[in-house]
Amino acid sequence: VEAGAQIGDGTAIWHHAHIRDGAVVGADCNLGKNVYVDAGAVVGSGVKIQNNVSVYAGVTIEDRVFVGPSAVFTNDRYPRAFVDDFEVVPTQVHEGASIGANATIVCGTTIGRYATVAAGSVVTRDVDDHRLVVGNPARARGWMCRCGRLVGRDDTPPHDLDRCAGCSSEETP
């Protein structure tokens, strides 16, 4: 952890991780082995980032997001090894979203609240709140409850996406 990185209380950082000066990581997070958080990246509270994930400048991950092993974020639309003045293109991952293992999130996209990106998917467009996206390129294939369970496959979302029969709790997760 470089001097100048902001790390919240209760956050666990596994070995071989690298948190740069200027990175912000909230409270009660769990950052796995080989995680890299770049200067200018923001990670909210209660976030779980599994092994081998790089969170580059321009990526903002809100509270209670899950990022699966080896998921990839990009931050440059036109990468070249010989260009030093590239433009960082922001990416936003909203509260409660889940990103599956080996998913690729192309810069400039927004992943909605409680959305799920399936393992191996390539996100090239914005993902709506509570949406399940699958494939390459990622396409909408369903709706997810706030608890993470699939609640519908229709184009129209079910009535209540904050509490399904599987969680049937009055408590807010």
C-alpha positions in Angstrom: 0.0 0.0 0.0 1.6 3.2 -1.1 1.7 6.3 1.1 -1.2 8.5 0.1 -3.6 5.7 -0.6 -6.8 6.0 1.5 -7.9 2.7 3.1 -11.1 2.5 5.2 -11.3 0.8 8.6 -11.8 -2.9 8.5 -10.5 -3.4 5.0 -8.4 -6.6 4.4 -5.8 -6.5 1.7 -4.2 -9.9 0.7 -0.6 -10.4 -0.2 0.8 -9.3 -3.5 -1.8 -6.6 -3.8 -0.8 -3.1 -4.8 -2.8 0.0 -3.9 -1.4 3.2 -5.4 -1.0 6.6 -4.0 -4.2 8.5 -4.8 -6.4 5.4 -4.7 -9.5 5.4 -2.4 -10.8 2.2 -0.9 -13.7 2.3 1.6 -14.3 0.4 4.8 -14.9 -3.3 5.3 -13.6 -4.3 1.9 -11.8 -7.5 1.0 -9.1 -7.2 -1.7 -7.7 -10.5 -2.9 -4.3 -11.7 -3.9 -2.7 -9.8 -6.8 -5.4 -7.0 -6.8 -4.2 -3.7 -8.2 -6.0 -0.4 -7.4 -4.6 2.5 -9.5 -4.2 6.1 -8.5 -7.5 7.8 -9.3 -9.6 4.6 -8.8 -12.4 4.7 -6.2 -13.7 1.6 -4.4 -16.7 2.0 -2.0 -17.3 0.3 1.3 -18.2 -3.4 1.7 -16.7 -4.3 -1.7 -15.2 -7.8 -2.4 -12.6 -7.8 -5.2 -11.4 -11.4 -5.8 -7.9 -12.4 -6.9 -6.1 -11.0 -10.0 -8.3 -7.9 -10.7 -6.9 -4.6 -11.7 -9.0 -1.5 -11.0 -7.6 1.3 -13.2 -7.8 5.1 -13.0 -11.2 6.3 -14.0 -13.0 3.2 -12.5 -15.5 3.9 -9.7 -17.0 1.0 -7.8 -19.7 1.9 -5.4 -20.6 0.1 -2.1 -21.3 -3.6 -1.7 -20.1 -4.6 -5.2 -18.7 -8.1 -5.9 -15.9 -8.4 -8.5 -15.1 -12.0 -9.4 -11.6 -13.4 -10.0 -9.7 -12.1 -13.0 -12.3 -9.7 -14.1 -10.9 -6.9 -16.2 -11.6 -3.2 -16.4 -10.2 -1.0 -19.2 -9.8 2.8 -19.2 -8.5 3.7 -22.6 -10.5 3.4 -25.8 -7.5 3.7 -28.2 -4.6 2.0 -26.4 -1.1 2.4 -27.9 2.2 1.5 -26.2 3.8 4.7 -27.6 1.2 7.2 -26.5 1.7 9.0 -23.2 -1.2 11.4 -23.2 -4.2 9.0 -23.5 -7.6 10.0 -22.2 -8.9 8.1 -19.2 -12.5 7.1 -20.0 -14.6 6.7 -16.8 -16.5 3.5 -15.8 -19.1 3.3 -13.1 -20.2 0.2 -11.2 -23.2 1.0 -9.0 -24.2 -0.3 -5.6 -24.8 -4.0 -5.1 -23.7 -5.1 -8.6 -21.9 -8.4 -9.2 -19.3 -9.0 -11.9 -18.5 -12.6 -12.7 -15.1 -14.2 -13.1 -13.2 -13.3 -16.2 -15.7 -10.7 -17.3 -14.4 -7.7 -19.2 -15.8 -4.2 -18.6 -15.0 -1.9 -21.4 -14.4 1.7 -20.4 -17.2 4.3 -20.7 -19.9 1.9 -19.5 -22.1 2.0 -16.4 -23.3 -1.1 -14.6 -26.5 -0.5 -12.7 -27.5 -1.1 -9.1 -27.8 -4.8 -8.3 -27.1 -5.8 -11.9 -25.2 -9.1 -12.6 -22.6 -9.5 -15.3 -22.2 -13.3 -16.0 -18.7 -14.9 -15.9 -16.8 -14.4 -19.1 -19.1 -11.7 -20.4 -17.8 -8.6 -22.3 -19.7 -5.4 -21.3 -19.6 -2.9 -24.2 -22.8 -1.0 -23.3 -24.5 0.3 -20.2 -26.3 -2.3 -18.0 -29.6 -1.3 -16.4 -30.3 -1.7 -12.7 -31.1 -5.3 -11.7 -30.3 -6.6 -15.2 -28.5 -9.9 -15.9 -26.2 -9.7 -18.9 -24.5 -12.7 -20.5 -22.1 -13.3 -23.4 -19.8 -11.5 -25.8 -20.9 -8.9 -26.3 -23.0 -9.0 -23.2 -26.8 -9.1 -23.8 -29.7 -8.7 -21.4 -31.0 -12.2 -20.4 -33.0 -11.6 -17.3 -33.7 -9.6 -14.1 -32.0 -10.1 -10.7 -33.4 -9.5 -7.3 -31.5 -7.3 -4.9 -30.4 -10.6 -3.1 -28.7 -11.9 -6.3 -31.3 -14.4 -7.5 -32.7 -14.5 -11.0 -36.4 -13.4 -10.9 -37.4 -13.2 -14.5 -36.3 -13.6 -18.1 -39.0 -11.4 -19.8 -38.1 -8.1 -21.4 -40.3 -6.4 -18.8 -39.0 -6.5 -15.2 -41.0 -8.2 -12.5 -43.0 -6.0 -10.1 -40.6 -6.1 -7.1 -36.9 -6.4 -7.7 -35.9 -5.6 -4.1 -37.5 -8.7 -2.5 -38.1 -12.1 -4.3 -39.6 -15.3 -3.0 -36.1 -16.6 -2.4 -35.1 -13.9 0.1 -38.7 -13.0 1.3 -37.3 -10.8 4.0 -38.6 -7.5 5.2 -35.0 -6.5 5.9 -33.1 -4.4 3.5 -30.0 -6.4 2.4 
